[in-house]
Amino acid sequence: MSKKLISTLLFLLMTATAWAQFEDYNQITPDGQITNQAQRKSNADSLGTDKEIPKGIKAWTVDERFGDRRDVALDTVSHMFMNSIFTTGLRGEYNTLGNLGAPRINRIVIDRPLYQQFIFTQPYSYFIQPIEDFHFTNTLSPFTNLSYNTCGDRTDGEDHFTAKFCVNAGKKLGVGFHFDYLYGRGYYSYQSSSHFNYTVYGSYLGDRYQAHLLFSTNHQKLAENGGIEDDYYITHPESFSNSYQDLEIPTILERNWNRNDNQHLFLSHRYSVGFNRKVPMTEEEIKARQFALAAKKDKEKRDAQEKNKEGINEEEQGGKQFAGRPDDAKIVGSESEIIASETGNRIAVDGKAAADSLLANENQSDEDTTWLKNEYVPVTSFIHTLKVDNYSRIYQAYETPEDYYAYTYYNMGAFTGDSIYDKTQHYDVRNTFAISLLEGFNKWAKAGLKGFVTSDLRHFTLPDSLGGTNSYNDHNLSIGAQLSKTQGNTLHYNATAETWLSGDDAGQLKIDATADLNFPLFGDTVTLAASGFIYHQNPTFYYRHYHARHYWWDNSLDKIIHTRLQGLFSYHKTHTTLRVAIDEIKNHTFLSQSYHIGDEGKRTGNTVKVNQCSDAISLITASLTQNFILGPLHWENVITWQKSTKEEALPVPDLNLYTNLFLRFRIAKVLNCEMGADAYFFTKYYAPDYSPALGQYTVQEGDSRTKVGGYPIMDAYANFQLKHTRFFVMMSHVNAGMGNREYFLTPHYPLNGRIFRFGVSWNFFN
């Protein structure tokens, strides 16, 4: 999809919606009549009322194992919207290859997700959303969001377009879809990216039965250039006799691609048994009830007036017989004589005063019961969760430099010579069955308790040395339990334990625990939180087995023992958050890469292997978030310090900094504005290298290790929000070419230079 086509579609959609919202134009009705704004406002809607369509949307995430819901806030504010477009993250905490949609890895180790079975999609966390982060929705009216950001031109620019739609069919059933298309042409040669995602979802929230369904499909294509031939093209351009534009800088690889195709199905549903009780309504529920009552009474009043008019007209015409109408639907006499009926009982109302009195009594009855609602309280839930993942990954290369790889393990079939076609496939079918005793059904039930059993069927396919394939099947069975307290405002906790009984993972153990305490202090709330885990796990499949043309291993590895203890202090009044974590890892397993850099940047002897460090590695992390506000001036800061006792196995930068200085103000009382600049910086270290043939970040080894860092990256921006519309303009990497030019986040992969960017996000309620 071209940039021009995306822009045209976005313009047409916004124009159509804007036309529907601005109703001060004449319109033609379906019967051919021309109406103006005043006439349309005087007409009632299909409910018999001229009330506005209610606007509102709720969102939540679900737990991947149990389907438990957790309310979340939608991303509808303009603050930090400009940084949401970057692969480097909101605060520049990720190392990337520079281009939009490129693989990435977090410099803050404790924020990295644990390795999954299919490791090849994990560097694309910017695009592939985990199930536990997906937002299910419930809306009062259909909701649409269109977002688009762009930079550059059709030769080297970047475009990202997303569309989201959700609607409810009644209060319980909600459905929607997401469309996500990303295309980064690349400011350097042979580094383009093209990602496509389509997701449909639905939820049903009944009293006894609840269900969440999600299906998504992803296609990713990334051109691999292996980095530039010589870092001096960026750091010391004056050392070359010719001047090079970014697209003209020679790269190591050409006509090499990584492709990932994956599909995901998630279903979580539960049936609950319990009892009913009366509870007070929330403020939102009271407003909704009042709206419904007003609409109902308005409709009844209009119906009564219409019936009165019909009766008067027929009486004037001499028609006093109402043949064919049931007795309880009769309208007799003039406006002052009405006979109403409900469930066959006739209620006589003589005169307007009596009618007003009856309406007043009905209103009084409503007021007496409006503040209470009938609530179903589940006591025990029976839960089933199904998760199906299907993956296919291809590394394809038509040209490879001479002696680039150290080893070749097979050379046959259609791809001979220097051509490569490495393919692997994997699917995973996981079923979890659980019984839950829910907290809160009486004053003695202070915690919820769950027990579960999980069946996990895995299948992997790898090439063999004869041009065929090897298949690996594994069926794992695990059991576990969870104790949790989520209700209340003071204390919450959650502890989960799981152990594996059969399969390759037999003997594994996972224990996770979290707790938080909230208490008032000087007019605000202090939050103290703690979390930790103990994991005794096998390295995932592709660390134990991998077959490709130039990389090949079948390893027997020990279980990884990883423990973590983390504490958090947060005080909103001073805008302070402090996080401290201590990790200890034994048998840390990682990929390492080495090669030799010869004359003119030529790379030879490339090899990647799996290493396991038997020594215990300690990692200490401390992160301080401190924001300052002085009138319209805001200054946000995040400082993170890390220390690893084994840098050659787990490298980390000592310091990682982010700062954001901006003015926040309002124009004409409707346009919210933020204008400022932000920057991120980290100290030099042997950052993870990148292997194009694997699509993975690796630890550097050998005599060609290179440090990156020590360079601040600054952006200048202006953020705006007008009602339901957010937009920004930005000059990213505004300091490019000023002084130090070592702008690398990954060895030999430079960042993009100074670029003007624009983005917009528009919400529609219709």
C-alpha positions in Angstrom: 0.0 0.0 0.0 1.6 3.3 -1.1 1.9 6.4 0.9 -0.4 8.2 -1.5 -3.1 5.6 -1.1 -2.9 5.7 2.7 -3.2 9.5 2.7 -6.2 9.4 0.3 -8.0 6.8 2.4 -7.4 8.7 5.6 -8.6 12.0 4.0 -11.8 10.4 2.7 -12.6 8.7 6.0 -12.0 11.9 8.0 -13.9 14.0 5.5 -16.9 11.7 5.5 -17.1 11.6 9.3 -16.6 15.4 9.6 -19.4 15.9 7.1 -21.7 13.7 9.3 -20.8 15.7 12.4 -21.2 19.2 11.0 -24.9 19.3 10.4 -25.4 23.0 9.6 -25.8 22.1 5.9 -29.0 21.2 4.1 -29.5 17.4 3.6 -31.8 15.3 1.5 -33.8 12.7 3.4 -34.5 9.2 2.0 -38.0 10.3 0.8 -36.5 13.2 -1.2 -37.2 16.1 1.1 -34.6 18.8 1.9 -34.1 19.5 5.6 -32.0 22.1 7.4 -30.3 21.9 10.8 -33.3 23.3 12.7 -35.7 20.9 11.2 -33.5 17.9 12.0 -33.0 19.0 15.6 -36.8 19.2 16.0 -37.2 15.5 14.9 -36.9 12.8 17.5 -34.7 9.7 16.9 -35.9 6.2 16.7 -36.3 6.0 20.5 -38.7 8.9 20.4 -36.3 11.3 22.0 -34.0 14.1 20.8 -31.3 13.2 23.4 -27.7 13.1 22.1 -26.1 9.7 21.3 -24.3 8.7 24.5 -20.5 8.7 24.3 -18.4 6.4 26.4 -16.0 3.5 26.1 -14.4 1.1 28.7 -11.4 -1.0 28.1 -9.7 -3.8 29.9 -7.1 -6.5 29.4 -7.4 -10.2 30.2 -5.1 -12.6 31.9 -3.7 -15.1 29.4 -4.1 -18.1 31.7 -7.5 -17.4 33.5 -9.1 -14.6 31.4 -9.3 -12.3 34.5 -10.2 -8.7 33.6 -8.1 -5.7 34.6 -9.5 -2.2 33.7 -7.1 0.0 31.7 -7.3 3.6 30.4 -7.4 4.1 26.6 -4.5 6.0 25.0 -6.5 9.2 24.2 -4.3 11.9 25.6 -1.8 14.0 23.7 1.0 13.7 26.2 3.9 11.6 24.8 1.8 10.9 21.6 4.8 12.1 19.5 7.0 9.4 20.9 4.5 6.6 20.4 5.6 6.3 16.8 9.2 5.3 17.5 10.6 1.8 17.5 13.0 3.0 20.2 10.1 3.3 22.7 8.4 6.1 24.5 11.6 7.1 26.3 14.2 5.8 24.0 14.9 2.7 26.1 15.3 0.3 23.2 18.3 -0.4 21.0 17.2 -0.8 17.3 18.7 -0.9 13.8 17.5 2.6 13.1 14.5 2.1 10.8 10.8 2.1 11.6 9.7 -1.5 12.4 13.2 -2.9 12.8 14.0 -5.5 15.5 14.7 -4.1 19.0 15.9 -5.0 22.4 15.4 -3.2 25.8 18.5 -1.8 27.4 16.8 -2.1 30.8 17.2 -5.8 31.3 14.4 -6.2 34.0 11.9 -4.8 31.4 12.8 -7.5 28.8 10.1 -10.2 28.4 11.3 -13.7 29.1 12.1 -15.8 26.0 9.2 -17.5 24.4 9.4 -20.8 22.4 9.4 -19.0 19.0 12.2 -16.5 19.6 12.1 -14.9 16.1 9.1 -12.7 16.6 10.1 -11.3 20.0 12.3 -8.5 18.7 9.1 -7.1 17.1 7.3 -6.3 20.3 6.7 -2.9 18.8 4.3 -4.5 16.4 3.1 -7.9 17.7 1.0 -7.2 20.8 0.9 -9.9 23.6 -2.5 -11.1 24.6 -2.2 -9.7 28.1 -1.7 -6.2 26.6 -4.6 -6.3 24.2 -7.6 -3.9 24.9 -11.0 -5.4 24.9 -13.8 -2.8 24.8 -17.4 -2.0 25.8 -19.0 1.1 24.2 -22.1 3.1 24.5 -22.0 4.0 20.8 -19.8 2.8 17.9 -16.2 4.0 18.3 -13.6 4.5 15.6 -9.9 5.6 15.8 -7.8 6.4 12.8 -4.1 7.2 13.3 -1.4 8.0 10.8 2.2 9.3 11.1 4.7 9.9 8.3 8.1 11.3 7.4 10.3 11.6 4.4 9.2 10.8 0.8 8.5 7.7 -1.4 12.2 6.9 -1.6 13.3 6.9 2.0 10.3 7.8 4.2 8.3 6.0 6.9 4.5 5.5 7.1 2.4 3.9 9.8 -1.4 3.7 9.6 -3.8 2.1 12.1 -7.6 1.8 12.2 -9.6 0.6 15.2 -13.3 0.0 15.4 -15.5 -1.3 18.2 -19.3 -1.5 18.8 -21.6 -3.2 21.2 -24.7 -5.3 20.5 -26.5 -4.6 23.8 -24.7 -4.2 27.2 -23.1 -7.7 27.2 -21.7 -8.3 23.7 -18.9 -6.2 22.3 -16.9 -6.7 19.1 -14.3 -4.9 17.1 -11.3 -5.0 14.8 -7.8 -3.6 14.5 -5.9 -2.9 11.3 -2.2 -2.0 11.4 0.1 -1.3 8.4 3.7 -0.2 8.8 6.1 0.6 5.9 9.6 1.9 6.5 11.5 2.4 3.2 14.7 3.1 5.1 17.2 6.0 4.9 20.0 3.5 4.3 20.3 0.9 1.6 18.5 -2.5 1.9 16.9 -1.9 5.3 13.2 -1.6 4.3 10.4 -3.0 6.6 6.8 -3.9 5.8 4.5 -5.2 8.6 0.8 -6.0 8.3 -1.6 -7.0 11.2 -5.3 -7.7 11.2 -7.1 -8.5 14.5 -10.8 -9.2 15.2 -12.1 -9.7 18.8 -15.2 -10.0 20.8 -16.3 -10.3 24.4 -19.5 -11.4 26.2 -20.0 -10.4 29.8 -23.0 -12.0 31.3 -23.7 -12.7 34.9 -23.0 -16.4 34.8 -21.1 -16.8 31.5 -18.3 -14.6 30.2 -16.1 -15.1 27.2 -13.2 -13.4 25.3 -12.3 -14.3 21.7 -9.3 -12.9 19.8 -7.9 -13.8 16.4 -4.9 -12.0 14.8 -2.7 -12.5 11.7 0.7 -10.9 11.1 3.0 -10.7 8.1 6.4 -9.2 8.5 9.1 -8.6 5.9 12.4 -7.0 6.7 15.4 -6.4 4.4 18.7 -7.1 6.0 21.8 -5.0 5.1 24.2 -6.3 7.8 25.2 -2.8 8.8 27.4 -0.3 7.0 30.8 -1.2 5.8 32.7 1.4 7.8 31.5 3.4 10.8 33.6 6.3 9.6 31.0 7.1 7.0 29.0 8.4 10.0 31.6 9.4 12.6 34.3 10.9 10.4 32.8 11.7 6.9 35.6 14.1 6.3 38.1 11.2 6.0 36.6 10.2 2.6 37.4 12.0 -0.6 33.7 11.9 -1.7 30.7 13.0 0.1 28.1 10.3 0.7 24.4 10.6 1.2 22.9 8.1 3.7 21.4 6.0 0.8 24.9 5.9 -0.9 26.8 4.5 2.1 27.9 0.9 1.2 26.3 -1.9 3.3 27.5 -5.4 4.0 24.6 -7.4 2.6 22.2 -7.0 -0.4 19.0 -8.8 -1.4 18.6 -10.5 2.0 15.3 -10.8 3.8 13.7 -12.1 7.0 10.0 -13.1 6.8 7.7 -14.0 9.7 4.1 -15.1 9.2 2.1 -15.9 12.3 -1.5 -16.4 13.3 -3.0 -16.5 16.8 -6.3 -17.7 18.3 -7.2 -17.0 21.9 -10.4 -18.0 23.7 -11.1 -17.7 27.4 -14.5 -18.4 28.8 -16.0 -19.2 32.2 -19.2 -20.2 33.8 -19.9 -19.0 37.4 -22.3 -20.1 40.0 -23.4 -17.7 42.8 -26.3 -15.7 44.2 -28.1 -12.3 43.8 -28.0 -9.3 46.0 -28.9 -5.6 46.1 -26.0 -3.1 45.8 -25.8 0.7 45.3 -25.4 1.9 41.7 -22.3 3.7 40.6 -22.6 7.3 39.5 -22.2 6.3 35.8 -25.0 3.7 36.2 -27.3 6.2 37.8 -26.7 8.6 34.9 -27.4 5.8 32.4 -30.6 4.8 34.3 -31.8 8.4 34.3 -31.1 8.7 30.6 -33.1 5.5 29.9 -36.0 6.6 32.1 -36.2 10.0 30.5 -36.2 8.5 27.0 -38.9 6.0 28.1 -41.2 8.6 29.6 -40.7 10.9 26.7 -41.7 8.1 24.3 -44.7 7.2 26.4 -45.8 10.8 26.4 -45.5 11.1 22.7 -47.4 7.8 22.2 -50.2 9.0 24.5 -50.4 12.3 22.6 -50.6 10.5 19.2 -53.3 8.2 20.5 -55.3 11.1 21.9 -55.1 12.8 18.5 -56.3 9.7 16.8 -59.2 9.4 19.2 -60.2 13.1 18.8 -60.0 12.8 15.0 -62.1 9.7 14.9 -64.7 11.2 17.3 -64.9 14.3 15.2 -65.5 12.0 12.2 -68.2 10.2 14.1 -66.2 7.1 14.4 -66.7 6.0 18.1 -66.4 2.2 17.5 -62.9 0.7 17.7 -63.5 -2.7 16.1 -60.7 -5.2 16.3 -58.8 -3.5 19.2 -58.4 -5.3 22.5 -60.0 -3.7 25.5 -56.7 -2.9 27.2 -55.6 -0.8 24.2 -58.7 1.4 24.0 -58.5 5.2 24.0 -61.9 6.6 25.0 -63.2 10.1 25.0 -61.4 13.4 24.8 -58.0 14.6 26.1 -59.3 14.6 29.7 -60.5 11.0 29.6 -57.8 8.3 29.3 -58.0 4.6 30.0 -54.6 2.9 30.5 -53.9 -0.8 31.1 -51.0 -2.8 32.3 -51.0 -6.6 32.2 -54.8 -6.7 31.8 -55.6 -4.4 34.8 -57.6 -1.3 33.8 -56.5 1.9 35.5 -58.8 4.9 35.1 -57.4 8.4 35.1 -59.9 11.1 35.0 -58.6 14.5 34.0 -55.2 16.0 33.5 -54.6 16.6 37.2 -55.1 12.9 38.0 -52.7 12.0 35.2 -50.0 14.3 36.6 -50.5 12.8 40.0 -50.0 9.3 38.6 -46.8 10.4 36.8 -45.6 11.9 40.0 -46.2 8.7 41.9 -44.3 6.7 39.2 -41.4 9.2 39.5 -41.4 8.8 43.2 -41.3 5.0 42.9 -38.4 5.3 40.5 -36.5 7.5 42.9 -37.0 5.1 45.7 -35.3 2.2 43.7 -33.0 4.0 41.4 -30.0 3.9 43.8 -30.0 0.1 44.1 -29.4 -2.6 41.5 -29.6 -6.3 41.4 -26.1 -7.8 41.3 -25.2 -11.4 40.6 -22.3 -12.4 42.9 -20.2 -15.3 41.5 -18.8 -17.7 44.1 -17.2 -20.4 42.0 -16.1 -20.2 38.4 -15.2 -23.0 36.0 -12.6 -21.6 33.4 -11.3 -22.9 30.1 -8.6 -21.1 28.1 -7.5 -22.1 24.6 -4.4 -20.5 22.9 -3.3 -21.6 19.5 -0.2 -20.1 17.9 1.1 -20.9 14.4 4.5 -19.5 13.1 6.6 -19.7 10.0 9.9 -18.0 9.5 12.1 -17.8 6.4 15.6 -16.3 6.0 16.2 -15.8 2.2 19.4 -14.5 0.6 20.3 -14.3 -3.0 23.7 -12.7 -2.6 26.3 -13.4 0.2 29.8 -11.9 0.3 32.6 -14.4 -0.1 33.8 -16.0 3.1 31.1 -14.1 5.1 30.1 -17.3 7.0 32.6 -19.5 8.8 30.8 -22.8 8.2 28.4 -24.3 5.6 26.4 -27.3 6.7 24.5 -28.2 3.6 24.4 -27.0 0.0 21.8 -28.6 -2.2 18.4 -28.1 -3.7 17.1 -25.0 -5.5 19.3 -22.7 -3.4 22.9 -23.5 -4.2 26.0 -21.3 -4.5 25.7 -18.3 -2.3 21.8 -18.5 -2.1 20.2 -19.2 1.3 16.7 -20.4 2.1 16.4 -21.3 5.8 12.9 -22.1 7.0 11.5 -23.2 10.3 7.9 -23.7 11.5 6.2 -24.0 14.9 2.8 -24.4 16.3 1.6 -24.5 19.9 -1.8 -25.6 21.2 -2.3 -24.8 24.9 -5.4 -25.7 27.0 -5.9 -24.5 30.5 -8.7 -25.8 32.8 -9.2 -24.0 36.1 -11.6 -23.8 39.1 -11.7 -20.4 40.9 -13.2 -19.6 44.3 -13.7 -15.8 43.9 -12.9 -13.3 46.6 -15.5 -10.9 47.9 -18.7 -13.0 47.9 -18.8 -12.6 51.7 -16.9 -10.7 54.4 -14.9 -13.8 55.3 -13.6 -14.4 51.7 -10.7 -12.0 51.7 -8.8 -13.7 48.9 -9.5 -15.6 45.7 -8.1 -19.1 45.1 -7.6 -20.9 41.8 -6.3 -24.3 40.8 -5.4 -25.1 37.3 -4.0 -27.8 34.9 -2.4 -26.9 31.5 -1.8 -29.1 28.5 0.7 -27.7 26.1 1.3 -29.4 22.7 4.3 -28.1 20.7 5.5 -29.0 17.2 8.7 -27.7 15.5 10.1 -28.3 12.0 13.7 -27.8 11.0 15.7 -28.7 7.9 18.0 -31.7 7.8 21.3 -32.0 6.1 19.8 -34.0 3.2 17.3 -31.3 2.0 14.4 -32.7 3.9 13.0 -31.7 7.4 13.1 -32.9 10.9 10.0 -32.7 13.2 10.0 -32.4 16.9 6.9 -33.0 19.0 6.5 -32.3 22.7 3.5 -32.6 25.0 3.9 -30.9 28.4 1.5 -31.2 31.4 1.6 -28.8 34.3 -0.4 -28.0 37.4 -0.5 -24.9 39.6 -2.5 -22.7 41.9 -3.0 -19.0 42.6 -3.9 -17.0 45.7 -4.9 -13.4 45.1 -6.6 -10.3 46.5 -7.5 -7.6 44.1 -10.4 -5.8 45.7 -10.2 -2.9 48.1 -7.9 0.2 48.1 -5.3 -0.7 50.8 -3.7 -4.1 50.2 -3.4 -6.3 47.1 -1.4 -9.4 46.5 -1.0 -12.3 44.1 1.0 -15.5 44.3 1.1 -18.1 41.6 3.0 -21.4 41.5 3.3 -23.9 38.6 5.2 -27.1 38.1 5.6 -29.4 35.1 4.8 -33.2 35.4 5.7 -34.5 32.0 7.3 -33.7 28.7 10.6 -32.0 28.0 9.8 -29.4 30.7 9.2 -32.0 33.4 10.7 -30.7 36.7 10.4 -27.1 35.8 9.1 -24.7 38.6 7.8 -21.2 38.4 6.7 -19.1 41.4 5.6 -15.5 41.0 4.4 -13.1 43.7 3.3 -9.4 43.8 2.0 -7.2 46.6 1.2 -3.5 47.0 0.2 -1.4 50.0 -1.5 2.0 49.6 -1.9 4.5 52.5 -2.5 8.3 52.8 0.3 10.7 53.6 0.0 14.5 53.7 -3.1 14.6 51.6 -2.1 12.1 49.0 -1.5 8.3 48.6 1.8 6.5 49.0 2.2 3.2 47.1 4.7 0.6 48.3 4.9 -2.4 46.0 7.0 -5.5 45.9 7.3 -8.3 43.3 9.5 -11.3 42.8 9.9 -14.7 41.2 11.8 -17.9 41.2 12.1 -19.7 37.9 13.7 -23.1 37.3 13.3 -23.5 33.5 14.7 -25.2 30.4 16.1 -22.9 27.7 13.6 -22.6 25.0 13.6 -24.9 22.0 15.7 -22.9 19.5 18.5 -22.6 22.1 18.6 -26.4 22.2 18.0 -27.1 18.5 18.5 -25.0 15.4 19.4 -26.1 11.8 20.3 -23.7 9.0 22.7 -23.5 6.2 25.4 -21.7 8.1 24.3 -22.2 11.8 23.7 -25.6 13.3 23.4 -26.9 16.9 21.8 -29.6 19.0 22.6 -28.7 22.6 22.1 -30.4 25.9 21.7 -27.5 28.3 21.1 -27.2 32.0 18.0 -25.6 33.5 18.2 -21.8 34.0 17.7 -20.7 37.7 16.6 -17.1 37.8 15.4 -15.2 40.9 14.3 -11.6 41.2 13.2 -9.3 44.0 11.9 -5.9 43.1 10.6 -3.0 45.2 8.7 0.2 44.2 7.9 3.4 46.0 5.5 5.9 44.4 4.3 9.3 45.8 2.0 11.1 43.4 2.1 14.4 45.3 5.9 14.9 44.6 5.7 13.0 41.2 8.3 10.6 42.4 8.7 6.9 41.6 11.7 4.8 42.8 12.2 1.2 41.6 15.0 -1.1 42.8 15.5 -4.7 41.6 18.1 -7.5 42.3 18.4 -10.4 39.9 20.5 -13.5 40.2 20.8 -15.8 37.2 22.6 -19.2 37.1 23.1 -21.0 33.8 22.3 -17.8 31.9 21.8 -18.9 28.3 22.4 -16.5 25.4 23.4 -16.2 21.7 26.9 -14.9 20.9 28.3 -13.7 17.6 31.8 -13.2 16.3 33.4 -12.2 12.9 36.5 -10.6 11.6 36.5 -7.1 10.1 39.2 -6.8 7.4 40.2 -4.1 5.0 37.5 -1.8 3.7 35.1 -3.2 6.2 34.9 -6.7 4.7 33.4 -9.2 7.2 34.5 -12.8 7.3 34.2 -15.8 9.5 30.7 -15.0 10.8 29.5 -17.5 13.4 26.7 -17.6 16.0 26.5 -20.1 18.8 24.6 -20.7 22.1 26.6 -20.1 25.3 25.6 -21.0 28.9 27.3 -19.3 31.8 27.4 -21.7 34.7 28.5 -19.0 37.1 25.9 -17.0 39.0 25.3 -13.5 37.5 24.1 -10.7 39.7 22.3 -7.7 38.3 21.3 -4.7 40.3 18.9 -2.1 38.9 17.8 1.2 40.3 15.5 3.6 38.5 14.2 7.0 39.6 11.4 8.9 37.9 11.1 12.5 39.1 8.9 15.1 37.5 8.7 18.9 38.3 5.9 21.3 37.6 6.1 25.1 37.8 3.0 26.7 36.3 2.9 25.8 32.6 6.5 24.5 32.7 7.0 20.7 33.0 10.2 18.8 33.4 10.1 14.9 33.3 13.1 12.8 34.1 13.9 9.1 34.3 17.4 7.9 35.5 18.3 4.2 35.5 21.5 2.7 36.9 22.4 -1.0 36.2 25.3 -3.1 37.2 26.1 -6.7 35.9 28.7 -8.9 37.5 29.4 -10.6 34.2 29.5 -8.0 31.4 30.8 -10.5 28.9 27.6 -12.6 29.3 25.1 -9.9 30.2 26.2 -6.4 29.1 24.3 -3.4 30.3 25.0 0.4 30.2 25.8 1.9 33.6 23.4 4.8 33.1 20.3 5.3 31.0 18.8 8.8 31.0 15.6 10.4 29.6 14.5 14.0 30.0 11.6 16.0 28.6 11.2 19.8 29.1 8.0 21.3 27.7 5.4 24.1 28.2 1.7 23.0 28.6 -1.0 25.6 27.8 -4.4 26.1 26.1 -5.4 28.3 23.2 -8.9 29.7 23.0 -9.9 27.3 25.8 -10.2 24.4 23.4 -6.8 23.6 21.9 -4.4 21.9 24.4 -0.8 22.4 23.5 2.6 21.0 24.6 5.8 22.5 23.1 9.2 21.4 24.1 12.2 19.1 23.5 13.2 15.7 24.9 16.4 13.6 24.8 17.8 10.2 25.8 21.3 9.1 26.5 23.2 6.0 27.8 26.8 5.5 28.7 29.1 3.5 26.3 29.0 -0.3 26.6 29.4 -3.4 24.4 25.8 -3.3 23.3 24.2 -6.5 21.8 25.1 -7.0 18.2 22.6 -8.2 15.6 22.6 -11.3 13.4 20.7 -10.9 10.1 20.6 -14.6 9.4 18.9 -15.3 12.7 17.0 -12.0 13.2 18.3 -12.0 16.8 20.4 -9.8 19.1 23.6 -11.4 20.2 26.4 -10.8 22.7 29.6 -9.6 21.0 32.6 -11.9 21.0 36.0 -12.0 19.3 38.4 -9.2 18.3 35.8 -7.0 16.6 33.8 -5.9 19.6 32.6 -2.4 19.4 31.2 0.0 22.0 28.2 2.2 21.3 26.6 5.0 23.4 27.8 8.2 24.9 25.7 10.2 22.4 22.5 12.2 23.3 19.6 12.0 20.8 17.3 15.1 21.0 13.9 15.8 19.5 11.9 19.1 19.3 8.1 18.8 19.1 4.7 20.4 19.4 1.8 18.3 20.6 -1.9 19.4 20.2 -5.3 18.1 21.1 -8.6 19.5 19.9 -11.6 17.6 21.3 -11.2 14.1 20.0 -8.2 14.8 17.7 -4.5 14.6 18.6 -1.7 15.7 16.3 1.9 16.6 16.4 4.8 18.0 14.4 8.4 17.1 15.3 12.0 17.4 14.2 13.5 14.2 15.4 17.3 13.8 16.0 17.5 17.6 15.8 21.2 17.5 16.9 22.4 15.2 14.1 25.7 16.4 12.7 26.5 18.6 15.7 29.8 17.7 17.3 29.9 14.0 18.2 28.4 11.9 15.4 28.5 8.4 17.0 24.7 7.9 16.8 24.6 4.1 16.9 22.3 2.0 19.1 23.5 -1.3 17.6 27.1 -1.8 16.4 27.5 -0.7 12.7 23.8 0.3 12.4 23.5 4.1 12.4 20.3 5.9 13.4 18.4 8.1 11.0 19.5 11.8 10.8 17.5 14.9 11.3 13.9 14.3 10.0 10.6 16.3 10.1 7.7 14.2 11.2 3.9 14.6 11.4 1.2 12.4 13.1 -2.5 12.6 13.7 -5.0 10.4 15.7 -8.8 11.0 15.4 -11.5 9.4 17.5 -15.1 9.2 16.2 -18.3 8.4 18.2 -21.2 7.7 15.9 
